[in-house]
Amino acid sequence: MNKIFNHKNFKILFYFIIQCTFFLSFYLSWQYGKIRKNVFLIDLAINFFNLLATALLIIYHYHTGNMPSFIIKSILFILVLSFNIDLYFTYIKQKNKPIYFDKIFYHEL
């Protein structure tokens, strides 16, 4: 029982919980952009800088030899990268659509 709750395992578990919270913030940001049906450039910038910070932390964990944190952060990076790619494609679709298309063709009669 003592081996399960030793200091190193506790640190890894606590780091995992923090990263899950961090992932939840990315997920909520992504969902909010999709629900709103309007992705702004600032949404892309915020998610890009958060992704950059995640990449820098991956490099840090790799060079310090902290492999459990490196693995957790790498998985988080891949998931967040998929959110950012989806958000970017949504932004591109919105920018290619004429601004008043919905108002012209879908007005209520």
RADAMO-V700749 format. One record per residue. N is the residue number from 1. SS is DSSP state (alpha for helix, beta for strand, coil for the rest). PHI is phi in whole degrees, -180 to 180 (NA if undefined). Layout:
N | SS | PHI
N | SS | PHI
This chain:
1 | coil | NA
2 | coil | -69
3 | coil | -70
4 | coil | -69
5 | coil | -102
6 | coil | -76
7 | alpha | -61
8 | alpha | -67
9 | alpha | -65
10 | alpha | -64
11 | alpha | -63
12 | alpha | -66
13 | alpha | -63
14 | alpha | -64
15 | alpha | -64
16 | alpha | -63
17 | alpha | -64
18 | alpha | -62
19 | alpha | -68
20 | alpha | -65
21 | alpha | -65
22 | alpha | -62
23 | alpha | -63
24 | alpha | -61
25 | alpha | -66
26 | alpha | -64
27 | alpha | -63
28 | alpha | -66
29 | alpha | -63
30 | alpha | -65
31 | alpha | -66
32 | alpha | -63
33 | alpha | -65
34 | alpha | -76
35 | alpha | -69
36 | alpha | -67
37 | coil | 60
38 | coil | -149
39 | coil | -98
40 | coil | -98
41 | alpha | -62
42 | alpha | -66
43 | alpha | -62
44 | alpha | -65
45 | alpha | -65
46 | alpha | -62
47 | alpha | -67
48 | alpha | -65
49 | alpha | -68
50 | alpha | -66
51 | alpha | -67
52 | alpha | -64
53 | alpha | -63
54 | alpha | -64
55 | alpha | -64
56 | alpha | -66
57 | alpha | -68
58 | alpha | -62
59 | alpha | -62
60 | alpha | -61
61 | alpha | -65
62 | alpha | -67
63 | alpha | -75
64 | alpha | -87
65 | coil | 79
66 | coil | -89
67 | alpha | -67
68 | alpha | -61
69 | alpha | -69
70 | alpha | -63
71 | alpha | -67
72 | alpha | -62
73 | alpha | -68
74 | alpha | -66
75 | alpha | -64
76 | alpha | -60
77 | alpha | -61
78 | alpha | -65
79 | alpha | -65
80 | alpha | -69
81 | alpha | -62
82 | alpha | -65
83 | alpha | -62
84 | alpha | -66
85 | alpha | -65
86 | alpha | -64
87 | alpha | -64
88 | alpha | -65
89 | alpha | -65
90 | alpha | -63
91 | alpha | -63
92 | alpha | -65
93 | alpha | -61
94 | alpha | -68
95 | alpha | -74
96 | alpha | -86
97 | coil | -87
98 | coil | -59
99 | coil | -62
100 | coil | -101
101 | alpha | -59
102 | alpha | -65
103 | alpha | -71
104 | alpha | -77
105 | alpha | -97
106 | coil | -120
107 | coil | -74
108 | coil | -82
109 | coil | -98
